[in-house]
C-alpha cells in the first residue's frame, strides 16, 4: 500500500512512518521544515519527503491512503483539497496504527499526564532485557531501547505511548481510544491540555472510556496513590493491579532513598520481595515509572506471576532524551534539560534535585510554551513549583499575542512569588535576552556553591538550551 503522511517530521508521525515502511508499505510524506535529525532517519529508510503542502503534487502521487497528523487543521491546502474532492481516502494516525498493527497484537498502552514516554521506554526495555522482541512506538527519543519504533514479533506485546490528546481535527477522541489495550497503564491523572478538556472531570471521563475497552482477560495497571484515578471508580469488567507506595497496592515501592550517589528502592509483589533496585534515574516519580512498567511487562509475560520478569537490567537503563538529560557535568556546574511543562512535573523534578545535588544552588529556567502552560490556568501550581528553586528565570510566553492579557501566564506574578519566598526571579521580553541575563549571572562559574541549571520546556526554547550548554563548556 502507498501511504502518505501529512506532518511526517513530527516525532510520533515520523516513527509511525518508519513502522509502516518496516511493514512493507511504500511511504512518503510532507511537512514544513523538513530538517535533521528526523528527515535524515526517514530518508535513510527509503521514505520520500516533500517540503510544504501542495494539492497538485498529492494528486499526482495518488497514494492509497493519506494519514493526517493532529497538527493539521482546516485551511491547510492539502486538507482542503482532500475534503473538496474526496479523491483519496484519509485517516488519523491513531486509526492507522490500530488498523495496520494494533488490532492483531496484545498491546500495552501507557497513559497518564506525566511519565508516558519514560514508562513506555522502560516497558519495552525490560521486555527486551528478558529475551522478548516486543513492538513499540515511543513518543520521544529514547536512549534505551536505542530507537523509537520497532515492529517486533507478532506473538510478543506491542508497547505504545497512549496520549489523551485528540486524534485529528476530524476526530476529537483521545488517541488512546484507538489503541486496543490488553494492558492499560494509568500512570497518573491531572488536569492538562486546557485547549481540549474543560476540567479535571473531562479528563477523567476520557480515561474512564479507555478502561471500558480493556478486555476481561486483560489488566488495568493503576497508580494506587493517585486520588484522581481513584475517582474513576471500580472496574468490575477487567482485572486491576495497583502500584504505588501505599499499603493498598499490589506492587509496592518501599525503602526509597535518593542521594548524590543515586536512587535505591525495593519492589514488593503482594507483600513479598520482588527486587532491590539501584539505578541512576532521579526521583520517586521515576521509581514509580519503573514499577508501572515492570508490572505491565511482567503481566504480559505471565498473568498469574509477574515476578517472572527479571529486573536486573534496570541498573543499565539510560533513559530518554530531554527527560532530566544531563548536558554538562562538572564539579562546579551541572546543566540539565527536561521536557517538564506541568507544575507537578516541575515540582517533583526540583525536589529530586535537592536530594541529588545537596548544598548546590538550584536554578530553574522555564519556558511557558504548551497550550496550557502559556495560559494562567495552572498559574498557582507553577508559582508553588518554581518557588522550590533558589533562582528562577522565566522565558517569554509562547505565542503571547494569541492570548488575551487576562488569560496569559503571568510572569510578573511568578517572579513576585519566588522573591517573597526568598528566591531570585528574573524575566525577559525574549528568550534571547533571557539567555544573555542567565549567562551573565552564572558564567563563568565562580568559586561559591556548585550550581545546577535545569531548563524546562516542551519545545525548542528558541535554541537557548544548547547555546547555554556550549557556553558553559567553553567557560570550563
C-alpha positions, 0 to 999 in steps of 0.5 A: 500500500502507498501511504502518505503522511501529512506532518511526517517530521513530527516525532510520533508521525515520523516513527509511525512512518518508519513502522509502516515502511518496516511493514512493507508499505511504500511511504512518503510524506510532507511537512514544513521544515523538513530538517535533521535529525528526523528527515535524515532517519526517514530518508535513510529508510527509503521514505520520500519527503516533500517540503510544504503542502501542495494539492497538485503534487498529492494528486499526482502521487495518488497514494492509497491512503493519506494519514493526517497528523493532529497538527493539521487543521482546516485551511491547510491546502492539502486538507482542503483539497482532500475534503473538496474532492474526496479523491483519496481516502484519509485517516488519523494516525491513531486509526492507522496504527490500530488498523495496520498493527494494533488490532492483531497484537496484545498491546500495552498502552501507557497513559497518564499526564506525566511519565508516558514516554519514560514508562513506555521506554522502560516497558519495552526495555525490560521486555527486551532485557528478558529475551522478548522482541516486543513492538513499540512506538515511543513518543520521544527519543529514547536512549534505551531501547536505542530507537523509537519504533520497532515492529517486533514479533507478532506473538510478543506485546506491542508497547505504545505511548497512549496520549489523551490528546485528540486524534485529528481535527476530524476526530476529537477522541483521545488517541488512546481510544484507538489503541486496543489495550490488553494492558492499560497503564494509568500512570497518573491523572491531572488536569492538562491540555486546557485547549481540549478538556474543560476540567479535571472531570473531562479528563477523567471521563476520557480515561474512564472510556479507555478502561471500558475497552480493556478486555476481561482477560486483560489488566488495568495497571493503576497508580494506587496513590493517585486520588484522581484515578481513584475517582474513576471508580471500580472496574468490575469488567477487567482485572486491576493491579495497583502500584504505588507506595501505599499499603493498598497496592499490589506492587509496592515501592518501599525503602526509597532513598535518593542521594548524590550517589543515586536512587535505591528502592525495593519492589514488593509483589503482594507483600513479598520481595520482588527486587532491590533496585539501584539505578541512576534515574532521579526521583520517586516519580521515576521509581514509580515509572519503573514499577508501572512498567515492570508490572505491565511487562511482567503481566504480559509475560505471565498473568498469574506471576509477574515476578517472572520478569527479571529486573536486573537490567534496570541498573543499565537503563539510560533513559530518554532524551530531554527527560532530566538529560544531563548536558554538562557535568562538572564539579562546579556546574551541572546543566540539565534539560527536561521536557517538564511543562506541568507544575507537578512535573516541575515540582517533583523534578526540583525536589529530586534535585535537592536530594541529588545535588545537596548544598548546590544552588538550584536554578530553574529556567522555564519556558511557558510554551504548551497550550496550557502552560502559556495560559494562567490556568495552572498559574498557582501550581507553577508559582508553588513549583518554581518557588522550590528553586533558589533562582528562577528565570522565566522565558517569554510566553509562547505565542503571547499575542494569541492570548488575551492579557487576562488569560496569559501566564503571568510572569510578573506574578511568578517572579513576585512569588519566588522573591517573597519566598526568598528566591531570585526571579528574573524575566525577559521580553525574549528568550534571547535576552533571557539567555544573555541575563542567565549567562551573565549571572552564572558564567563563568562559574565562580568559586561559591556553591556548585550550581545546577541549571535545569531548563524546562520546556516542551519545545525548542526554547528558541535554541537557548538550551544548547547555546547555554550548554556550549557556553558553559563548556567553553567557560570550563 
